[in-house]
Amino acid sequence: MCCSCFVRLLCLAGALLFCRLSFGDDPNQAERLRRFNDAKFGMFIHWGPYSLASVEASWPIMEPAQWNISEADYRALPKRFNPVKYDPEAWVQLARDAGQRYMVFTSKHHDGFCMFDSMYTDYKITKTPYGKDVVAALAAAAREAKMPLGFYYSPPDMNHPGFRDTSKPSRTNWRGEPARPEWPLYLDYMELQLRELLTRYGDLFLIWFDGLGQQEKYAGARFHKLIHEMQPFAIINNRIGLTGDYVTPEQRLPKGIPVKGANVGATDPADKGLSAAAPRPEEFQPWETCMTINETWGYNKNDTKYKSKTDLIRALIDAASKGGNFLLNVGPTPEGTIQPEFEERLRGIGQWLKTNGEAIYGTTYGPLQDLPFGRTTSKGKTIYLHVFDWPGASMELTGLNARVRNVRALSGGAALKYAQTGDKLVISTDGATPDPDATVLAIETR
């Protein structure tokens, strides 16, 4: 941080006012949860100067052993960052073509580099050869297309002298040093930057924190209050020491439906508090998984381990079948484009959703969990059966405690014959065309 920015921060920090809203009564939570739960499918974007080196954001300076770049070289990358092919309208259109209903952009990652024109640091996009606020351009494009937009914001900041002693290598103290007297100044810096994000770029869909470990040191209640005051319909995730509106497993899908009080960690597969059957609505814990198309978040020209379109569609279905959202990541290139392998898969998902979207958007967890051949979602009195493995002439469901009045295939709309005895439903597949990704049948009940 430059000296002038540091002095400016000192002057402004003392003038901050804090909202005194009560958390016990939040009249806007139901509406923001409804919008979030209905959306189901979003685009995550990890982008910054690190794309020049085909490395992940921040981790090369935090845990450098596995990365072939020094901290000095990593920190010098902004001097060369000039994404002249950046086209935010094309990004938004790609998300629309993919059937994604919201976007989440990394405004600042753990390295502290800001992809927006913050007043409180010179470590930012407008000090690169590109020189323009990419967040402002994306926000304008999203607003024009009526695409909900949210921001990832990292509470850790390797570049700020209040977060850690920056005279030392980041690998020695990247978890932050809250015992130092400078720590309150760092929290003020966070507030100033969040105020910028919350006031400059229009209505926000969400704020996506990523606090790593020991998140209580970030005084999360302070920032929840700030967001509720300035963007009352922005949903908040669980990575700043509080549960927030929703929980966020990462790179995986939970094995059951999260319920209130569930421990669904970011990367720990040993989840606790999952239900193997459909819970009562008031017990459900809203959640979202974030996942990459290959194995890395940022652009990496060497990572060609791409998930197939079918695997990604079925991951989306699996998330929806447990009531969750699916936030699928892209890492744009240093020039500002999205690589063709990502585009191909996203457009393929979008084509599937054009036919089958009613079985995803606005749905919740299905009444039958972990079927051997597929998944279920539900909406009102309709149960959607997503068939992964085509069973042949008929398929049998057991445990359906509702009377069926009609079964139809979403592709083609053909009505299918069925027979129901007690809680057992047998559906004839005659008239339905199998889809290699997933075939969806709508089971309409009384």
C-alpha positions in Angstrom: 0.0 0.0 0.0 1.4 3.4 -0.9 2.0 6.0 1.8 -0.6 8.4 0.5 -3.3 5.6 0.5 -2.3 4.6 4.0 -2.6 8.2 5.3 -6.0 8.6 3.5 -7.2 5.4 5.1 -6.1 6.7 8.6 -8.1 9.9 8.0 -11.2 8.1 6.8 -11.3 5.2 9.2 -12.2 7.3 12.2 -15.2 8.7 10.4 -16.9 5.4 9.8 -20.5 5.0 11.1 -21.9 1.5 11.9 -25.4 0.4 11.3 -27.2 -0.8 14.4 -29.7 -3.2 12.8 -31.0 -6.1 14.8 -30.3 -9.6 13.4 -33.3 -11.1 15.2 -35.8 -9.7 12.8 -34.7 -9.5 9.2 -37.8 -8.9 7.0 -35.8 -9.3 3.8 -34.3 -12.7 4.4 -37.2 -14.7 3.0 -37.2 -12.7 -0.3 -33.4 -12.9 -0.9 -33.5 -16.7 -0.1 -36.3 -17.2 -2.5 -34.4 -15.4 -5.3 -31.3 -17.4 -4.5 -33.0 -20.8 -4.3 -34.9 -20.2 -7.5 -31.8 -19.3 -9.5 -30.1 -22.7 -9.0 -27.2 -22.2 -11.5 -24.6 -19.5 -11.6 -21.2 -18.6 -13.1 -18.2 -18.1 -10.8 -15.3 -16.0 -12.3 -11.8 -16.2 -11.0 -9.6 -13.7 -12.9 -6.7 -11.5 -12.3 -3.0 -10.9 -13.2 -2.2 -14.4 -12.0 -3.7 -15.7 -15.2 -0.5 -14.5 -17.0 1.5 -17.2 -15.1 -1.1 -20.0 -15.4 -1.2 -20.3 -11.6 -3.9 -20.1 -9.0 -4.9 -16.9 -7.4 -2.9 -16.1 -4.2 -1.8 -19.6 -3.3 1.7 -19.3 -5.0 2.6 -16.7 -2.4 0.9 -18.3 0.5 2.1 -21.9 0.0 4.8 -21.6 -2.7 6.3 -25.1 -2.6 4.1 -26.4 -5.5 4.2 -23.3 -7.7 7.1 -22.4 -10.0 7.0 -18.6 -9.3 8.5 -16.4 -6.6 6.6 -14.0 -4.5 8.4 -11.1 -6.2 7.6 -12.3 -9.7 4.0 -13.0 -8.7 3.6 -9.4 -7.3 5.1 -8.0 -10.5 2.4 -9.6 -12.7 0.1 -6.5 -12.6 2.8 -4.6 -14.5 2.1 -6.8 -17.5 -1.7 -7.3 -17.2 -3.5 -5.9 -20.2 -6.6 -7.9 -21.1 -7.3 -6.0 -24.4 -9.9 -8.7 -25.5 -12.0 -8.3 -22.4 -15.7 -8.1 -23.5 -18.0 -8.1 -20.5 -21.1 -8.3 -22.7 -19.8 -11.5 -24.2 -19.3 -13.0 -20.8 -22.8 -12.1 -19.7 -24.2 -13.5 -23.0 -22.3 -16.7 -22.4 -23.8 -17.1 -18.9 -27.2 -16.5 -20.4 -26.6 -19.1 -23.2 -25.5 -21.6 -20.5 -28.8 -21.1 -18.6 -27.0 -19.5 -15.6 -29.2 -17.1 -13.6 -26.5 -15.2 -11.7 -22.7 -14.4 -11.8 -20.1 -14.0 -9.1 -16.9 -12.1 -9.8 -13.7 -12.1 -7.8 -13.4 -8.4 -6.9 -10.4 -9.1 -4.6 -8.6 -12.4 -3.8 -6.3 -13.2 -0.9 -3.3 -11.5 -2.6 -5.1 -8.2 -2.1 -5.1 -7.2 -5.7 -8.3 -5.3 -6.5 -10.1 -5.8 -9.8 -12.1 -2.6 -9.1 -10.9 0.9 -8.8 -10.6 1.1 -5.0 -9.7 4.5 -3.5 -7.8 2.9 -0.7 -5.0 1.0 -2.5 -2.8 1.3 -5.6 -2.6 -2.4 -5.9 -5.5 -2.5 -8.4 -6.6 -2.9 -12.0 -6.5 0.8 -12.8 -2.8 0.9 -12.1 -2.1 -1.8 -14.7 -1.4 -1.2 -18.4 -5.1 -1.9 -19.0 -6.1 0.9 -16.7 -9.8 0.4 -16.5 -12.2 -0.8 -13.9 -13.3 -4.3 -15.1 -15.9 -4.6 -12.3 -17.6 -1.4 -13.5 -17.8 -2.7 -17.0 -19.1 -6.1 -16.0 -21.7 -4.5 -13.7 -22.9 -2.3 -16.6 -23.2 -5.3 -18.9 -25.0 -7.4 -16.3 -27.4 -4.6 -15.5 -28.2 -4.1 -19.2 -28.9 -7.8 -19.6 -30.8 -8.1 -16.3 -28.3 -10.6 -15.1 -28.0 -10.7 -11.2 -24.4 -10.0 -10.2 -22.5 -10.7 -7.0 -19.0 -10.1 -5.7 -16.5 -12.5 -4.2 -14.4 -10.5 -1.6 -11.6 -12.0 0.3 -11.2 -11.0 4.0 -7.6 -12.1 4.0 -5.3 -9.6 2.2 -1.6 -10.4 1.8 -0.9 -6.9 0.6 -2.2 -4.8 3.5 0.2 -4.0 6.4 -2.7 -4.1 8.9 -3.5 -7.7 8.0 0.1 -8.9 8.4 3.6 -7.7 8.7 4.3 -7.2 5.0 8.1 -7.0 5.6 8.0 -10.8 5.9 7.2 -13.3 3.1 3.5 -14.0 2.8 4.1 -17.7 3.4 5.1 -16.9 7.0 2.0 -15.0 8.1 -0.7 -15.4 5.4 -3.3 -16.3 8.0 -3.2 -12.8 9.4 -2.0 -11.3 12.7 -5.1 -10.1 14.6 -3.0 -9.6 17.8 -1.1 -6.7 16.3 -2.3 -3.2 17.0 -2.8 -2.5 13.3 -5.6 -5.1 13.1 -8.6 -2.7 13.8 -7.2 -0.5 11.0 -7.4 -3.5 8.6 -11.0 -4.1 9.5 -11.7 -0.5 8.8 -10.0 -1.0 5.4 -12.3 -3.9 4.7 -15.3 -1.8 5.5 -14.2 1.0 3.3 -13.7 -1.3 0.3 -17.0 -3.1 1.0 -18.8 0.2 1.0 -17.3 0.9 -2.4 -18.6 -2.4 -3.8 -22.0 -2.0 -2.2 -22.6 1.6 -3.5 -20.9 1.9 -6.9 -22.1 -1.0 -8.9 -25.9 -1.2 -8.6 -28.0 -3.8 -6.9 -26.1 -6.8 -5.9 -27.3 -10.4 -5.8 -24.8 -11.6 -3.2 -21.5 -11.1 -1.3 -19.3 -14.2 -1.4 -16.7 -14.0 1.4 -13.8 -16.4 1.6 -12.3 -16.1 5.0 -10.1 -19.3 5.1 -9.6 -20.5 8.7 -10.2 -18.7 12.1 -12.9 -16.5 10.5 -14.0 -15.1 13.8 -11.2 -12.6 13.6 -13.0 -10.7 10.9 -15.8 -9.4 13.1 -18.4 -10.9 10.7 -21.4 -9.4 12.5 -20.1 -5.9 11.7 -20.0 -6.7 7.9 -23.3 -8.5 7.9 -24.9 -5.4 9.3 -23.2 -3.2 6.8 -24.5 -5.4 3.9 -28.0 -5.6 5.3 -28.1 -1.8 5.6 -26.7 -1.0 2.1 -27.9 -4.0 0.0 -30.8 -5.6 2.0 -31.6 -8.2 -0.7 -27.9 -9.3 -1.2 -27.5 -12.8 0.1 -24.4 -13.6 2.2 -22.4 -16.8 2.4 -20.9 -18.5 5.5 -17.2 -17.7 5.2 -16.7 -14.8 7.5 -17.3 -16.5 10.8 -21.1 -16.7 10.7 -23.5 -19.1 9.1 -25.0 -16.4 6.9 -27.8 -17.1 4.5 -26.3 -20.2 3.0 -23.4 -22.7 3.3 -20.7 -23.5 0.7 -19.2 -26.9 0.1 -16.4 -26.6 -2.5 -15.5 -28.9 -5.4 -18.0 -31.6 -4.2 -21.6 -32.4 -3.5 -22.9 -33.3 -0.1 -24.2 -36.9 0.3 -27.5 -35.7 1.8 -29.6 -32.7 2.2 -28.1 -30.0 4.6 -30.4 -29.1 7.5 -30.2 -26.2 10.0 -27.1 -26.5 12.1 -25.3 -28.7 9.5 -21.6 -28.6 9.4 -20.9 -28.5 5.6 -17.3 -27.4 5.4 -15.7 -25.8 2.4 -13.5 -28.8 1.6 -14.0 -31.3 4.3 -16.1 -34.2 2.9 -16.9 -35.4 6.5 -20.2 -33.3 6.5 -22.4 -33.5 9.6 -26.1 -32.6 9.8 -27.3 -34.1 6.5 -30.7 -35.7 5.9 -31.1 -38.8 3.9 -34.7 -38.0 3.3 -36.6 -34.8 2.4 -36.7 -32.6 5.6 -39.5 -30.2 6.5 -39.0 -26.8 4.8 -38.2 -25.0 8.0 -35.4 -27.5 8.7 -33.7 -27.0 5.4 -30.3 -25.2 5.2 -29.8 -23.3 1.9 -26.5 -24.2 0.3 -24.4 -23.8 -2.9 -21.5 -25.8 -4.2 -18.8 -24.1 -6.3 -16.9 -26.3 -8.8 -14.4 -25.9 -11.5 -14.7 -27.2 -15.1 -11.1 -28.5 -15.0 -9.1 -28.7 -11.8 -8.1 -25.1 -11.3 -9.9 -21.9 -10.5 -7.8 -19.4 -12.4 -6.7 -19.8 -16.0 -4.1 -22.5 -16.5 -3.0 -23.4 -20.0 -1.5 -26.7 -18.7 -4.7 -28.0 -17.0 -6.6 -30.0 -19.6 -8.5 -32.3 -17.2 -11.9 -31.1 -18.2 -15.1 -32.5 -16.8 -17.5 -33.7 -19.5 -20.8 -31.9 -20.3 -22.7 -34.9 -19.0 -20.8 -34.9 -15.7 -21.5 -31.2 -15.2 -25.2 -31.5 -16.1 -25.5 -34.4 -13.6 -23.7 -32.4 -10.9 -26.2 -29.5 -11.4 -29.1 -32.1 -11.1 -27.6 -33.6 -8.0 -27.2 -30.2 -6.4 -30.8 -29.3 -7.2 -32.1 -32.7 -6.0 -30.7 -31.8 -2.6 -32.1 -28.2 -2.7 -28.8 -26.6 -3.5 -27.3 -24.2 -6.1 -24.5 -25.0 -8.6 -21.9 -22.3 -9.0 -19.7 -23.3 -12.0 -16.3 -21.5 -12.4 -14.5 -20.1 -15.4 -11.0 -18.7 -15.3 -10.6 -16.2 -18.2 -7.4 -16.0 -20.2 -4.9 -13.1 -19.7 -6.4 -11.5 -22.8 -9.9 -11.5 -21.2 -11.5 -14.3 -23.2 -13.1 -17.5 -22.0 -11.4 -20.6 -23.5 -13.3 -22.7 -26.0 -13.3 -25.8 -23.9 -15.3 -23.9 -21.2 -17.6 -22.3 -23.8 -18.4 -25.6 -25.4 -19.5 -27.2 -22.1 -21.4 -24.2 -20.9 -23.4 -23.9 -24.2 -24.1 -27.7 -24.0 -25.5 -27.3 -20.5 -27.6 -24.4 -21.8 -29.0 -26.5 -24.6 -30.1 -29.2 -22.1 -31.7 -26.6 -19.9 -33.7 -25.2 -22.7 -35.6 -28.4 -22.7 -35.4 -29.4 -19.1 -35.0 -26.1 -17.2 -38.5 -26.3 -15.5 -37.1 -29.3 -13.6 -34.2 -27.2 -12.2 -35.2 -23.5 -11.8 -37.5 -22.8 -8.9 -37.4 -26.4 -7.6 -36.3 -27.8 -4.3 -35.1 -31.2 -3.1 -37.1 -34.2 -4.3 -39.0 -36.7 -2.2 -36.9 -39.6 -3.3 -33.2 -39.4 -2.6 -30.3 -41.4 -4.0 -32.3 -43.4 -6.6 -30.0 -46.0 -8.2 -30.7 -44.6 -11.7 -31.2 -40.9 -11.1 -32.5 -38.1 -8.9 -35.7 -36.2 -8.2 -36.5 -32.5 -7.8 -39.9 -31.0 -7.0 -42.0 -27.9 -7.6 -45.4 -27.5 -6.1 -47.3 -30.8 -6.9 -44.9 -31.9 -9.7 -42.0 -34.3 -9.1 -39.3 -34.3 -11.7 -37.5 -37.6 -12.2 -34.0 -37.1 -13.7 -33.0 -40.5 -15.3 -29.3 -41.0 -15.7 -29.3 -44.7 -16.5 -32.1 -45.6 -18.9 -33.8 -48.7 -17.4 -35.4 -50.2 -20.5 -39.1 -50.8 -21.0 -40.2 -49.5 -17.6 -38.9 -48.0 -14.3 -40.1 -48.5 -10.8 -40.3 -46.0 -7.9 -41.0 -47.0 -4.3 -41.8 -44.6 -1.5 -43.9 -42.1 -3.4 -46.6 -41.0 -0.9 -48.7 -39.0 -3.4 -51.4 -39.9 -5.9 -50.2 -39.5 -9.5 -52.5 -38.0 -12.2 -50.1 -37.7 -15.1 -46.5 -38.5 -16.3 -44.9 -36.8 -19.2 -41.5 -36.5 -20.8 -40.1 -33.0 -20.9 -38.4 -33.7 -24.2 -41.3 -34.0 -26.7 -44.0 -33.8 -24.1 -45.3 -37.3 -24.6 -47.7 -38.6 -22.0 -46.4 -41.9 -20.5 -48.4 -44.8 -19.2 -48.0 -45.7 -15.6 -49.5 -47.8 -12.8 -49.6 -47.0 -9.1 -50.2 -49.4 -6.3 -49.8 -47.9 -2.8 -46.4 -46.2 -2.7 -45.1 -48.0 -5.8 -45.2 -46.3 -9.2 -44.3 -48.2 -12.4 -43.7 -45.9 -15.5 -43.6 -47.3 -19.0 -40.8 -45.7 -21.0 -42.6 -46.2 -24.3 -42.8 -42.8 -26.0 -39.9 -41.2 -24.2 -36.6 -40.6 -26.0 -33.5 -41.2 -23.8 -31.2 -38.3 -23.4 -27.5 -39.3 -22.9 -27.1 -36.5 -20.3 -30.3 -37.0 -18.3 -33.9 -37.7 -19.4 -36.5 -35.8 -17.4 -40.0 -37.0 -16.6 -42.6 -34.8 -14.9 -44.7 -36.7 -12.5 -47.8 -34.6 -11.7 -49.6 -35.4 -8.5 -53.0 -34.6 -7.0 
